[in-house]
Amino acid sequence: MFAIDRIRRQFPVFRLTDDHPALVYLDNAATTQKPMVVIERLQQFYGHENANIHRGIYRLAHKATQSYERARTKVANFLNAKQPEEVVFCRGTTEAINMVAQGLRHQVTSEDEILVTAMEHHANYVPWQTLCKQTGASFRVAPLKENGSLDLYLLGKMLNKKTRVLAFTHISNTLGTINPVSEIVELAKKHQCLTVLDAAQSVAFDQVDVQDLNCDFLAFSGHKIFGPMGIGVLYGKTELLADLYPYQQGGGMITEVTEQESRFKNPPHGLEAGTPPVAEAIALGTALDFVSEIGLLNIREHSQKTLNYALDGLNRLGKVNTLGPGSGTSNIISFVMDMIHPHDVATILGEAGVAVRAGHHCCQPLMQALGINSTVRASFSIYNDTDDADRLIDALKTVQKIMS
Ligand SMILES: Cc1ncc(COP(=O)(O)O)c(C=O)c1O
């Protein structure tokens, strides 16, 4: 039994005060709220354990290093990586993908092709486009079907022996489409092409097992899985991480520096230049413990159930078009309302205490493919329930009344 009241109580943002009325938070695809255990872990580190890592030889520094490396092990276990060394801490999904794109720069030539899909977040699109401009490689975009799902047949046809990288999302942050990762990776492997999986939206929704998916690299952000902002993860197979040129250089990542040259450490530390977000990494470990305790299967079932309930309400409203094949399958719904701009919808919902997102969702190429400028997006998480969905639908009725 999913004890939603017990879960909600762990998130201080939902506590009611006079100047903080009941919040309906449906912008979980942008960032999730933080449970008390994560907030307390940050406070505990900064209050009692603060020291830089991998540098000091006193007790406090040693303890901070141990906690940071323990967090790496927790991430590795969470993803079922073969070893903690396959986990590189960074600022988030955006930095992780840039790290791979720029890390491959010296290996990519003008003969190569880089393939992304039309549903990518800009974080998994622009870094590859830039890499192509830098190297002369061809930037290719796999199209979607009319219903907004990835056209696997055309994707298969676009892959060829020149394709160096296929970068794609696990779950579309706009449509909620869930891509069949294993099938896509298998297609890519036929051409010895590297696969980079954007798991920003999937890690807090479903079990992500890197050995099972067999992707070469994977990126996610701590703040989308109840952890702090400013911490994220790049997972990479050991031998492939070792092939990445460090995208940043400086302290902590070298073995030797002379006036003539510098030598770098092996991954993961060779890819973590400078002081990392130590407290945030440790608190990410706490967030993953929190998720594991609830169970990803429970999280997925609960989010889908709540979303389906909301979807029913949306369909009954009329004059609302939901977008993409993802509707009803993940925790994200995108929709447009006849003759009402998504920003007007989000503004009126905001007045009613319902937080949703409106805009292009950092997916301008997707908007171009769909022939629209923006959508309204509602995204659900473990603390949302059918009351939240009812409040969304009631507020949308108000939108229709005001705007008609
Ligand atoms: C699918 C997807 N990829 C990448 C990102 C970028 O994440 P971050 O801003 O945490 O780097 C997001 C954020 O919304 C996302 O939804």
The ligand as a MOL file (V3000), in Angstrom:
LIG
                    3D

  0  0  0     0  0            999 V3000
M  V30 BEGIN CTAB
M  V30 COUNTS 16 16 0 0 0
M  V30 BEGIN ATOM
M  V30 1 C 15.0970 15.0450 -20.7940 0
M  V30 2 C 15.9450 16.1130 -20.1660 0
M  V30 3 N 17.2450 16.1810 -20.4830 0
M  V30 4 C 18.0700 17.0960 -19.9530 0
M  V30 5 C 17.6080 18.0250 -19.0380 0
M  V30 6 C 18.5580 19.0170 -18.4600 0
M  V30 7 O 18.7160 18.7820 -17.0870 0
M  V30 8 P 19.5670 19.7800 -16.1810 0
M  V30 9 O 18.9930 21.1530 -16.4260 0
M  V30 10 O 19.3470 19.2990 -14.8040 0
M  V30 11 O 20.9830 19.6840 -16.6200 0
M  V30 12 C 16.2630 18.0150 -18.6920 0
M  V30 13 C 15.7120 19.0290 -17.7720 0
M  V30 14 O 14.5640 19.3880 -17.8330 0
M  V30 15 C 15.4120 17.0280 -19.2570 0
M  V30 16 O 14.1140 16.9610 -18.9440 0
M  V30 END ATOM
M  V30 BEGIN BOND
M  V30 1 1 1 2
M  V30 2 1 2 3
M  V30 3 2 2 15
M  V30 4 2 3 4
M  V30 5 1 4 5
M  V30 6 1 5 6
M  V30 7 2 5 12
M  V30 8 1 6 7
M  V30 9 1 7 8
M  V30 10 2 8 9
M  V30 11 1 8 10
M  V30 12 1 8 11
M  V30 13 1 12 13
M  V30 14 1 12 15
M  V30 15 2 13 14
M  V30 16 1 15 16
M  V30 END BOND
M  V30 END CTAB
M  END
